[in-house]
Amino acid sequence: MERLAIVAHLKDGSDRRASELIGRGAPFDLADTGIVRHFIYLSASEVVFVFEGHEVEWMIDSLIDEPFHYELQRAFDEWRPIIEGSPRIAREQFAWERDEDEPAVSEAITRNDGRV
């Protein structure tokens, strides 16, 4: 399973419009892509699209390069006026995930007298 993020810097004051666009949902059927998980993070100055799946970078390339994804092309047209510069790809460098079968471990620090 791989993850890929696309990071875009927003023009000043565009976070509200970005939130509206995000609220519409994905401009394509995620279930038909092979993408396993998709997240979008929004701050006042950036939007980050995170995709997860097997060979996810190829899936994203295919979506972007496919000329007949009209909904996706229309979404790009709506995002362009609020994005400053070109979006950048960020590849995962570190990840940690707890094994779901492993019980959670208490991280409380115990003092010398046994009290927490």
Secondary structure, DSSP 4 states (H G I P E B T S, - for coil): -EEEEEEEEEPTT-HHHHHHHHHT--SS-GGGTT--EEEEEE-SSEEEEEEEETTHHHHHHHHHH-TT-HHHHHHHHHHGGGEEEEEEEEE--------TTSPP---PPPPTTS--
